[in-house]
Structures are given as C-alpha cells and as structure tokens.
Amino acid sequence: MTELTLYSDKYIIVTSNNLTIKDYYFPFGISFTIPLTEIISVDTAEELSLGFWAIKGWGMAFSNIWFAFDLKRHFISKSKIGVVKVQNHGIRKGFSVEDDMGIDTLKTAWRDANN
C-alpha cells in the first residue's frame, strides 16, 4: 500500500500509516515515528484541559506527557497542541501544529487506520 502524506508542517508529518513527531528526542531533536494503529487516543491540550504547568517547551512538565521541541508552545492556542497516547508507552507524546487542520487530519487518519 502506498503511504500518502496527508499533512506536514515544521512539527509533524501525518501519513496514511504514521505520525512522525519532529524534534522529539532531547538533546538532538531526532524525530519519532508512531504507526497510527498503535495510537490509542488523539486529543488537544484544550480537550484535555491541560494547564500551564502540564505543558512544556521540550521534555516533561508536571504531567505524563513528553513534549517535542517548541519553545513558543505556551504562546499558541491549546487547540494547536496535540497529545497522543500510544500502546505499551506509559508516557504520552505531545507536539504542536502550525494549523488546527493538522490535529483534525491526524484524528481522521487515525480513525481510518483503525477501522
């Protein structure tokens, strides 16, 4: 099956099969790719009602979410902060998007991959 890129910005790439979170690993900013079939949930910081102290520019704040690099994260809308829970991972993955469409596209691709 051909893998189609559905959404891409400076923070993430969503394909028909995977989510790639850019600048994920500290301190080198290596990307992290997750098969959509291994994702349990996709939410925004807004949907999760995450407060200021639960969000971080890179790494883990006072939550069980590891955030990819974005030092401007505290200055963007919480609808542009995504959080995914992954099978067999105790730590959720957090990331930013440049456009709300990024989260919407991820949610649609995730549902399609799991149906």
GICORWO-V180475 format. One record per pair of residues at least 6 apart in sequence whose ideal C-beta (glycine too) atoms are under 8 Angstrom apart, sorted by the first residue. I is the first residue (numbers start at 1). J is the second residue. D is the distance in Angstrom with one decimal. If there is no record, write none. Layout:
# GICORWO-V180475
i = (I;I)
j = (J;J)
d = (D;D)
This chain:
# GICORWO-V180475
i = (1;1;2;3;3;3;3;4;4;5;5;5;6;6;6;6;6;6;7;7;7;7;7;7;8;9;9;9;9;10;10;11;11;11;11;11;11;11;11;11;11;12;12;12;12;12;12;12;12;12;13;13;13;14;14;14;14;14;15;16;16;16;16;17;17;17;18;18;18;18;19;19;19;19;19;19;19;19;20;20;20;20;21;21;21;21;21;21;21;22;22;22;22;23;23;23;23;23;23;23;24;24;24;24;24;24;24;24;25;25;26;26;26;29;32;32;34;34;34;35;36;36;36;36;37;37;38;38;38;39;39;39;39;39;39;40;40;40;40;41;41;42;42;42;42;42;42;42;43;43;43;44;44;44;44;44;44;44;45;45;45;45;45;45;45;45;46;46;46;46;48;50;50;50;50;50;52;53;53;53;54;54;54;54;55;55;55;55;55;55;55;55;56;56;56;57;57;57;57;57;57;57;58;58;58;58;58;59;59;60;60;60;61;63;64;64;64;65;65;65;65;65;66;66;66;66;67;67;67;68;68;68;68;70;70;72;73;73;76;77;79;79;80;80;80;80;80;80;80;81;81;81;81;82;82;82;82;82;82;82;83;83;83;84;84;84;85;86;86;97)
j = (16;17;16;15;16;17;18;15;16;13;14;15;14;15;16;105;108;109;13;14;101;102;105;106;14;97;98;99;102;22;98;21;22;23;68;70;95;96;97;98;102;19;20;21;22;82;95;97;102;106;19;20;22;20;102;105;106;109;109;36;109;112;113;35;36;113;33;34;35;36;33;34;36;39;84;106;109;110;31;32;33;34;31;32;33;34;68;93;95;29;31;68;69;29;30;31;58;68;69;70;30;31;32;66;68;69;93;95;31;32;58;59;69;69;68;93;84;86;93;113;109;110;113;114;113;114;86;87;88;84;85;86;87;110;114;84;85;86;87;84;85;82;83;84;103;106;107;110;82;83;84;78;79;80;81;82;83;103;54;55;78;79;81;82;83;94;77;78;79;81;83;63;65;78;81;83;74;61;62;63;61;62;63;65;61;63;65;67;73;74;81;94;67;73;94;67;69;70;71;72;73;74;67;68;69;70;71;66;67;66;67;91;67;92;90;91;92;83;91;92;93;94;91;92;93;94;73;94;95;93;94;95;96;95;96;96;81;96;96;100;100;103;96;97;98;99;100;102;103;94;95;96;97;94;95;96;97;102;103;106;92;93;94;92;93;106;92;92;93;103)
d = (7.6;7.7;7.9;4.8;5.6;5.1;7.3;6.2;4.6;6.4;7.5;5.3;4.8;6.3;6.5;5.1;8.0;5.5;7.3;4.2;6.7;5.1;4.0;7.0;7.3;6.1;4.1;6.8;6.1;6.9;6.5;7.3;5.7;7.6;6.8;6.5;5.5;4.7;5.7;6.7;7.7;6.5;6.4;5.6;6.4;7.5;5.5;6.1;6.2;7.5;7.5;4.2;7.3;8.0;7.0;5.3;4.9;5.5;7.5;8.0;6.2;7.5;7.2;6.4;6.1;6.7;5.2;6.5;5.7;6.3;7.2;4.9;6.3;6.9;6.8;6.1;8.0;7.9;5.3;7.1;4.6;7.7;6.5;4.9;7.8;7.4;4.9;6.0;4.8;7.6;5.0;6.6;8.0;4.0;7.9;7.2;7.7;5.2;3.7;7.7;6.6;5.9;3.8;7.7;4.5;7.6;7.4;7.8;8.0;6.6;6.1;5.8;7.9;5.8;7.6;7.0;6.8;5.7;7.1;8.0;5.9;5.0;3.7;7.1;5.5;6.2;5.5;4.7;7.8;5.2;7.1;5.8;7.7;5.4;8.0;7.9;4.4;6.6;6.0;6.8;4.5;6.8;7.7;5.4;7.3;5.7;5.0;5.3;7.3;5.1;7.8;6.2;5.2;7.6;6.1;6.1;7.2;5.7;7.8;6.2;4.0;7.8;3.8;7.8;6.5;7.7;7.4;3.9;4.9;7.6;6.1;6.9;7.9;6.8;7.5;7.6;6.9;6.0;4.6;8.0;5.6;5.8;4.0;7.0;5.8;7.7;7.8;6.8;6.0;6.5;6.6;7.3;4.8;7.4;7.9;7.0;7.2;6.1;4.2;7.7;5.5;7.1;6.0;7.0;4.4;7.3;7.1;6.6;6.4;5.2;7.3;7.3;7.3;7.9;6.8;5.6;5.9;5.7;7.0;4.5;7.2;4.4;5.1;7.3;6.1;6.6;6.8;4.0;7.0;7.5;6.8;4.6;7.5;7.5;4.3;7.9;6.3;5.5;6.4;7.8;5.4;7.1;5.9;5.2;7.4;7.6;6.2;7.7;7.4;6.6;7.4;5.8;7.9;6.9;5.2;7.5;6.2;7.3;5.1;6.6;5.3;7.1;5.0;6.5;5.0;8.0;5.0;7.5;6.4;5.8)
